[in-house]
Amino acid sequence: MTKIYKESKAINDLSFEICKGELFVILGSSGSGKTTTLRLINRLIDPDEGAVYLNSNDTKTMDPVKLRRKIGYVIQQIGLFPHMTVKDNIGLIPRLEKWKEEDISNKVDELLTLVALPPDLFRYRYPNQLSGGQQQRVGLARALVMDPPLLLMDEPFGALDPLLRMQLQNEFLSIKRKLDKTIVFVTHDIEESFILADRIGVMHGGKMLQIGTPSELLFEPSNEIVSKIIGAENKFKAIRFLQAKDVMIPLDKSCLIESDISCKETINMMISHKIDSCIIKKSNSDIAQVSLIELLNEKDKAKSILAIGNKLNVFASNDTLSSIISLLKSSNESMAVIIDRGNVLGIVRINSVLMNLV
């Protein structure tokens, strides 16, 4: 899509797709087109060329007011009505939609609990009785009140001090894991994008220059502009923001054993798949590695594969790279296994990670 202001293209032939359930961050400097993109998504403005599709439906065919009530919108300025209580601010749209007062009260209390504001303490407060962080939490609750499948967030934490900003980022990630929402998050802050994003779209001059995971952008920037925006020349700085899922090597299923088979059966399997080592999952917390040479040297070939192997450190997919490196260094290990909800996703080899950071 394209959007023209005074003969200048604020959005220039922009085309990208966001997957259901992902947190997609649009990263760029001031004037790159980030906020304009959000305004196009919820039809505060319409494109001069092209279209926006929501679940394969052209938003131009939808009533703009009804569309916006299906899309949560959180902005830096928050926009709470100063003459309304917290309850009335959150319950405004449900009241316009003719909800029962009991249902509104229950929903408000549910959302205040979700955003860590005890309802009994905050329900009847006014915006001027709240801190900046508390106001932002109320703004998020208001955006979620109609249970929208899509949430747009325009630099919501940008005006907060660094410590509070970090706290709210962590709280927001916790809330995201509880809710099944697709989120488009705009920021100019590289660190914030690395902390929050499943994928990042880098914008410059109204164009989307590159889309990828934090590690893809950091290690494989498409051009010098992306490299400069991401800060790819100083990769070590990103260690504390990268997560295990960003740097892991996906594990081929042929290299994973989750059943109780003998060493002999394992040897035959490894030879047929032409692999030299495999990962043995004994439980979610007990995962080991064994090499083909070790198995060939095992005298009792009938022994269960679950009885052998060198135990590996296990990390969750959202554990930080810095914590992984620290623990592996203290235990004098060079490899770890990454799991998510009990599923083995891949491995992290510290040597290859550090080589990529150089």
N, C-alpha and C positions, 0 to 999 in steps of 0.2 A: 504494500500500500504506500501511497504518497500523500503528504499533506503540505500545501503551499501557503505561506504567509508573505504577502507583499512581494511576490515574485521570487521568494527564496524558499527552497525546499527544506522545511523543518524536519520532515520525514521523507527519506529518499529511497523509494523502491524497497521498502522493508518487508521481509518475508521470513517468518520462522514459525515453528510449531512447539507448543508446550504440552507435555504429557500429563495425563490425569494423575493427580496425587503428588506431583513434584513441586519443589520450591525452586522456582526459576528466578534468578537475580539478574536484573538489567543494570550493568555497571557502566558508568561513563562520567565524564566531567560535566560541569554546568553548560547547558546549551547543546548537549549532544542529542537530545530528543527523547530522553527517558520519560519525563512526565507527560509529554505529548502522546507518547505511545500508550500510557495508561488511560489517558483521556479518550483516545480512539477506541480502546477496548470496551469501555463502558458507555460509549456514545455521548460523552459530554461534547465531543466534536465528531464530525464525520470525515472520512478520508476523501480527498479529491479524486484519487484513483485507488482501485482495489477494494477489498472488503475484509472484515473481521468475521471469523467463523467461530461459533461456540457450539461444541458438539456437532459439528458439520452444518450448523444452521447459520445463515447470513444474518448478522445482528441488525442489518438495515430493514429486515422484514419483521422485526420485533418492536413492540411498543417500548420506547426508551425508558419510561418510568418503571414499567414492570421489569425490564431488563436490569436496571440498576438495583432493584430490590432483590435480585437474585445474585448480585455481586457485592461482596463486602468491600468497603473502601476505607483505608486508614491513612491519614496524612500527618505530616509533622506538626501542623498547627492544631490538630485534633478536632477543633470546631465544636466543642461541647456548648450547649446553650446555657449561659450563665444564670438564668432565672429558673432553671429546672434542676431538680434533684438528680442524683446519680440514677436512681430508679427510673425517673421520667425520661432522662436522656437515653437510656438503654431501651426503654419500652416504647419509644415514640412511634416507630414504624409498626410494631405489632398493634398498637392502639389505633393507628390509621387503618390497619387491616381488619379492625373489628374483633380482635382477640378478646376473650373473657379476661376480666381483671385478675382472677385467680391464676389463669395460665400465664399472664404477663409477669405477675409476682414470682411465680415458680421459675420461669425462664430467667428473670433477672438474677435471682438468688443463685441459680445454677451457674450462670456465666460469671458472676462475681467470685464465686468459689473457684471456678476454673482459672481466673486471672489473679488469684491469691489476694483478693480483697474480701475479708469476712463480711457477709451481708449485713449482719446486725450492727456493724460499726460504720459501714459505708453507704448503706441503702438510701439514707435520707440526707446525705451531705450534698453540699453544692460545690461546683467546680472550684470556686475560690478557696474552699476549705481543703483542697487536695494538693499534694506535691506534683511536680511535673511527671514523675514516674507513675503516680497513681492516676493522673488524668489520662496518660497514655494507655494504661490498663483498661480504664473505662471506655476509651475510644475503641480498643480492640474488642471488648465485650459487645459494644453497640454494633460493630461491623459483623459480629457473628450471630446476632440475635435471630435473624431469619434463616439461619443455617444455610448460608449460600455455599454452593459447590466451588465457587471461585472467589479468592480474596486478593484484592489489589492493595499494595502497601507502598506509599511514596515517602521514602526516607523517614519512617515513623520515629526512629530513635535519634535522629540527627541533631536535635536541639538539647539533648541530655548530656550531663557530664560523663566522662569516660567510664567511671566505676559503675554508675547506674546503667549506662548503656550496655555494658558487658553483662550485668545482672539480667536486664530485660531480654537481651539476646538469648541467654541460656534458658530463661523462662519461656520464651517464645518457641524455642526448639522443643521443649518439653510439651507445650500445648500442641504443637504441630504433630507430634507423635501420637497424641490422643485423638486427633481429629482427622477425618479423611477429606482434606481440602487441597485443591490446587491453588498455589500461591505465586503471584507475580510481585516481586519485591524490588523496588528501585533504590539504588544507593550510589554514592560517589566514593564510598569507603572500601578500599581493597580488602582490608582485614575483615570487615563485616561480611563482605561477599564470600570470602573463603570460609568463615565460620558457619554461615547459614545455608549456602547454596547446595542443591543437588547438581544443577548446571548453572553456568554463568553466560550471559550474552553481553559481549563488549560492544558498546555503541560509541560512535564518533561521527560528527557531522551528519546526523540523521540516518546513518547506515549501521547495520549490524555487521561488524567486522569479523567476529568469530564467536562460535558457541561451543562450549565444552565444559567438562568437569574442572574444578580448580587445578588438579594436577595436569590435565591436558593443556590448559592455557599457560600454566607456569613452565612446563617443560617443552611444549610445542607451540609457541605463539606463531600465528600465521604471518605476521609482519612486524615491522619495527614499532608501529603505533600501538598494537596490542601489547607488545613486549614492554613498552614504556608505561602503559596504563596499568598493567598487571604488576610491574616491578620484577620482571623475570631475570633481570641482571643480578638480583640479590635473592637467590632462591633460599638460602639458609634462613632468611628472615621469616619464610613461610612455614617453617617446620612446626611451629606451635599452632598453626591454623589448619594444616593438612590433617586429614583423618586416615585411618587404616584403609578404608575403601578407596581412597584417592591414589594410593601408591602400591596396593597389593597386586600380585600376579594371579589372575584367575586360575583356579585349579581345574584341570581336565578331569572329568568324572572317572575316566579310566584309571586315574592315579589315586582314587579314594576307595578305601575298603571300610564298609560299615557292618559287615556280617561276620559271623564266627566261622571262618574257614581255616583249613590247615595251611601250614607253611608250603607244602607241596603244591596245593591248589593256587596259592598266591604266586609261587614261582612260575607256574604254567601261565597264569594270567599276565604277569609282567613280561614274560618272554613273547607272548602272543601280541601284546600291545606295544612292544619295543620300548619299555620304560625301565629306568635304572633304579628308581626309588618310588615309594608310595606312602601315602598318609593313611594311618589307621585310626578310625574314630571308635574309641571304646565307650565314651560317654561325652556329654557336652563339655566337660571340663578335663577329660583325660584323652588327649589326642597325641599320637606318636608318629614317628617316621622310621621307616626301615628300608635298607637298600637291598638290591638283588644279591650283591656279594654276601651280605650278612645272612640272608636266607639260604644261600648255597652252602655257606659254612655251618649252618645249623645242623647238628647231628640228628636231632629228632624231627624229621620232616612231617610227622603226623601231629606235631604240637600245634595248638591253636595260635593263629596269628595275633589274637588278642593278648597273648601271654608274653609277647616280645615287642621290641621297638624302643626307640629313644624318645622319651616324653618331650613334647614341645610346649612352649608358652602359648597360651590362647588369649586372643583379644577380640573384643567386639568390633564390628565394622565402623562404629563411630568413635572409637578410641583415638586420641590424638597421636600423631606420629612422634611428637616429643616424648610422650609417656612410654611409647613402645621402645624407642631408642634407649631411654633411660633404664628401663627394666632389663632389656636384653644386655645392655652393657654391664649392669650390676650382677647378672647371672652368667656372664661370659658366654652368651649364646648369640648366634648370628641369624636365626630364622624364627619366625613365629607364624602361627595359624590364625586366620581371621574367620570368625563365625558370625552369623546373624540369625537369631531365633532358632538356634540349634543346627542350622545348616552351615556346612563348611564352604566358604566362598573362595578362599584363596590363601596365598602365603605372602609374607613380607620378608625379603632378604635385605638385611641392613646394608651390605656392601653395595648392592645395585642401587638402593635408594640414595646413599651418600654419593655415589658416582654421578647420579643424575642431578644432584644438587650443586656439583662443582661447576 
